[in-house]
Amino acid sequence: MHGRTSGKTLQGYDLIGDVHGCGATLAALLEKLGYHQRGGVYRHPRRKVIFLGDLVDRGPRIRLAVTIARRMVEEGEAYIVMGNHEYNALAYSHPAPGSAGQRWLREHSPRHNRVINETLEQYRDHPAEWEDVLAWFMRIPLCLELDGLRVVHACWDEALIRRFLARRPDACMDSEFLIESETAGSEAFEIMDRLTRGTNIPLPPGIEIHSGDGFTRRSFRTHFWAEAPKTWGDVVFQPDNLPGELESHPLSAEEKSRLSYYGPDEPPLFIGHYWCEGIPALPTGNIACLDYSAVKYGRLVAYRWSGETRLNADNFVWLRVPQEERAMPRPWEIDFE
Ligand SMILES: [Mn+2]
């Protein structure tokens, strides 16, 4: 792959998983990948970055993470797709229709407040910058296909993506789409939910998973690369085990009908979202998940892609996120002005 864009001969793309406010680690990972900051923007002479979404929430340096990514995107040094956390921020901050700013598209419930709390705290003294960041989030596409690769935050569902692109050819939401997407059962809801959150299967009544991120879940996350799955264990994709004997619980016909499927002959696909743990590994030869729980002192993971159709685990590049990310000194800190 040797496209020529913005004056550089492009050798490939470096895809970077969920950053979640680990801004200092992001800067260090970019340095490790051979990017250098000039004029406040990280650049590589022959490569570009693709961010998989979820820059915000949870971590200690959310503004730094957003600023680094946004400048790279606006300077043509990077692409990005929307994560469910950017989407959450947009719905949380958008007035409910007809409410004259009294109510919000996404209810400000304790659970929703908790998800976005760190982000709002870190932008509290920068309200104009936060408004500007939200406007930028609205311009982030939900999915991306270029030079033989595909990128989406959680799940590439070809049929839903075709329907979405028929409505929104630039792959970005507009205000009308955002409002519709908060109504369960609408087409916009189905598209946003599938692309940025993937498919969840509800657990039987009374059964809960107390997950490592402190949330209690009554459903589990599934993947979309099993050709003929029969049991819940064939599709579960999350670090938390299913309780008891539920791994062998059969998939119902209704559950099977809701699952997406991405076959082995499709173009290479990069996703984030799924909280993997341990040493980065490939689930299939054409899908890489790059979310390795950076914000839980896991790894911030990149994949160096140079045009190959069969992915190779040797192309993962990562940094452990240090416990002291919060107190990390400033060699990578960039000027916000
Ligand atoms: Mn995430």
Boltz pocket constraint, residues with backbone or C-beta under 6 A from the ligand:
constraints:
  - pocket:
      binder: B
      contacts: [[A, 18], [A, 20], [A, 53], [A, 54], [A, 83], [A, 272], [A, 273], [A, 274], [A, 291]]
      max_distance: 6.0
